[in-house]
């Protein structure tokens, strides 16, 4: 078998659509020759300085905690650890409907086989420089008028293509996941292609 190609996804753990896309990518790994690597972006960083409804401002303020914990894990323990933490944290946030806070962070870290004491960085700025650098690396090629998920993938000319999405629910499984991957790469790798969209009729489905 040929060497697996790297596919990079930037996520904020509080985004339900990114969570579904991440589970789709893990399905793609089973049916296509790719290896998914997860990185942290931050909706809180993205929305700094913007006029937002009060409820959304509150969410963005609370959103600093989980991304700080994820970046600390990535910095200290690497890619595989942040992938485990994302799965643990996302399971609790999106399936378990748990609220952001120290209890969630400690539990998710424990689930991922990591030191629960790392939950303390949620209220610290110690990793904010690394967080902003990770966010910038993911968002620079796609701009600031999109959120998460953002994916960087191999392009048809050997370079890298970067795009927002896909936004899909529920996550396709098996060969259906592979077909969506093939189609996504086809349109994303087309020079001058920018957008394909329709109105959403379903909310996030976690199955």
Secondary structure, 3 states (H helix, E strand, C coil): CCCCEEEEEEECCCCHHHHHHHHHHHHHHHHCCEEEEEEECCHHHHCCCCCCCHHHHHHHHHHHHHHHHHHHHHHHHCHHHHHHHHHHHHHHHHHCCCCCCHHHHHHHHHHCCCCHHHHHHHHCCCCHHHHHHHHHHHHCCCCCCCCCCEEEEECCCCCEEEEECCCCCCCCCHHHHHHHHHHHHHHHCCCCCCCCCCCCCCCCCCC
